[in-house]
Amino acid sequence: MNAPDNSMVHLSIILFTAVFTDNILLARFLGMCSFLSVSRQVKTAVGLGLAVVFVMTFTIALDWIAYRYILQPYAIEYFRFILFIVIIAAFVQFVEMALERFSPVLYQNLGIFLPLITVNCAILGASLFMVIRAYGLAEAVVFGFGSGIGWMLAIIAMAGIRERLNNARIPKGLQGPGITLVIAGIMALAFIGFTGVLSGR
Amino acid sequence: MMARKKTSDVVLTAIWGDNPVFRQILGICSALAVTNLVLNTMVMGAAVIFTTALSGLTVSLLRKHTPRIIRMMVEVLIVAFYVILFDQALKAYWPEMSRNLGPYVGLIITNCIIMGRAEAFANANPPGLSFIDGLASGIGYSIVLVSVAIVRELLGMGSLLGVAMPFFSSSLWDRWIIMVMPPGAFFTLAVIVWFARTAQKDREAEKKQGAK
């Protein structure tokens, strides 16, 4: 295995790619369920987005450690699906309890979103991408953080647009999920525009 | 007679009336990304059908022996078991496809449809019927995804299943590159959902009038 490249340039490219050009939601279609159902208000979108950033950054680190030091030595990599899910669920549960105990204010704002996150495929997806791309620990954490930020950006933008759409007249069959998908498509187009930034390097 | 009617009812509601994709846009996360090629989508659909059907059967078989508190945990493990089976088989016999699908086979575990069927149907119904319900839900889901893939591959690459199509691959047709890129998936699905919902609404309206 090659030694991971931990230079600042390399890491910042991973970050930029994860946030913009290879956005986990708009280019990889992960985390769609909560994206479509919890994007009605900007306030809730911000809460859910923050929770995703937080959980994704930490679970990807935990998953990396578990994969490298438990699964690989015993050659039971196929067990990763179950192990990653258990780690994510346990971490979310733990954070929920810790928040409730130490920071009731934060718990009130973020607490309701935490259970939703366990079933958010973006979290598991990020960890699976990490395995496939053979990231080192630093790369993995940066990738997880960037993906979380990218997801949060997308859902906040979507919520902002949907709040405006409340007064718009939309064809009956297109209301709800239909129009949301159209907007997501347009947003994905806009994000593709960022590709030029990297290729012009 | 009764049993047969019920079976056909289950199939019909799962595929059309209650199709999870039209109704709630549930569970597209794990699959929309692979709809750029029809072949990939069909394999993905097969994986979903395999998992929903067999996990429905297993959950239903175990439903009387599972304590209610750890129910969800057991369901996740059952689903994960079948997904791992499929993933390993694919890796062994068709490594190329396994690479194409990347992490998305594994993501079937978090597909809300499968958990939803296990929770809502298999938990309360006999094994045979649960198996059929899972099968039908999986098929309903795959039909939608394959139709998205057909539109995308035809307009974007001028081919179907890798075979060049007469008109669309000729110079008369400008390939819509955007259809193969991510936005194409969103737009195609939006249009399909639009048609399906309008059709369903009309039907409901007809039913109501008929009842009067």
Contacts between the chains, C-beta under 8 A, distances in Angstrom:
chain1	res1	chain2	res2	distance
A	26	B	182	6.2
A	27	B	182	4.8
A	28	B	33	5.7
A	28	B	182	7.9
A	29	B	28	7.0
A	29	B	29	5.8
A	29	B	32	4.2
A	29	B	33	4.4
A	29	B	182	7.2
A	29	B	185	6.9
A	30	B	29	5.3
A	30	B	33	7.8
A	30	B	107	7.3
A	31	B	29	6.3
A	32	B	25	7.2
A	32	B	28	5.4
A	32	B	29	4.2
A	32	B	32	7.1
A	33	B	25	7.7
A	33	B	26	6.2
A	33	B	27	7.1
A	33	B	28	7.9
A	33	B	29	6.1
A	33	B	112	5.5
A	36	B	25	5.3
A	37	B	24	7.9
A	78	B	84	5.6
A	78	B	87	7.0
A	78	B	88	5.6
A	79	B	84	7.7
A	80	B	106	7.7
A	81	B	80	5.2
A	81	B	83	6.2
A	81	B	84	6.0
A	81	B	87	7.7
A	81	B	106	5.0
A	81	B	109	5.6
A	82	B	77	6.8
A	82	B	80	4.8
A	82	B	84	7.5
A	85	B	76	6.4
A	85	B	80	6.8
A	85	B	109	6.4
A	85	B	110	7.7
A	119	B	110	5.8
A	119	B	112	6.8
A	119	B	115	7.5
A	120	B	110	7.5
A	121	B	29	4.4
A	121	B	30	6.1
A	121	B	107	5.2
A	121	B	110	4.1
A	121	B	111	7.5
A	122	B	29	7.7
A	124	B	106	7.4
A	124	B	107	6.3
A	124	B	109	7.2
A	124	B	110	5.4
A	125	B	29	7.8
A	125	B	103	5.9
A	125	B	107	5.6
A	128	B	102	7.8
A	128	B	103	3.4
A	128	B	106	5.3
A	128	B	107	6.9
A	129	B	102	7.7
A	129	B	103	5.7
A	131	B	103	7.7
A	132	B	102	6.0
A	132	B	103	6.0
A	171	B	194	7.3
A	172	B	197	7.7
A	172	B	198	6.9
A	172	B	201	6.5
A	173	B	193	7.8
A	173	B	194	4.8
A	173	B	195	7.2
A	173	B	196	7.9
A	173	B	197	4.0
A	173	B	198	3.6
A	173	B	201	6.5
A	174	B	190	7.4
A	174	B	193	7.9
A	174	B	194	4.9
A	174	B	197	7.7
A	177	B	24	7.4
A	177	B	25	4.2
A	177	B	193	6.0
A	178	B	190	5.3
A	178	B	193	4.8
A	178	B	194	4.9
A	178	B	197	6.7
A	179	B	190	7.6
A	180	B	25	7.9
A	181	B	25	7.3
A	181	B	186	5.0
A	181	B	187	7.6
A	181	B	189	5.5
A	181	B	190	3.7
A	181	B	193	6.7
A	182	B	186	7.0
A	182	B	187	6.7
A	182	B	190	4.6
A	184	B	186	4.8
A	185	B	183	4.4
A	185	B	184	7.7
A	185	B	185	7.8
A	185	B	186	3.2
A	185	B	187	4.5
A	185	B	190	6.7
A	186	B	183	7.3
A	188	B	181	7.9
A	188	B	182	4.8
A	188	B	183	4.2
A	188	B	186	6.0
A	189	B	178	7.6
A	189	B	183	4.6
A	192	B	181	6.5
A	192	B	182	7.5
A	192	B	183	7.1
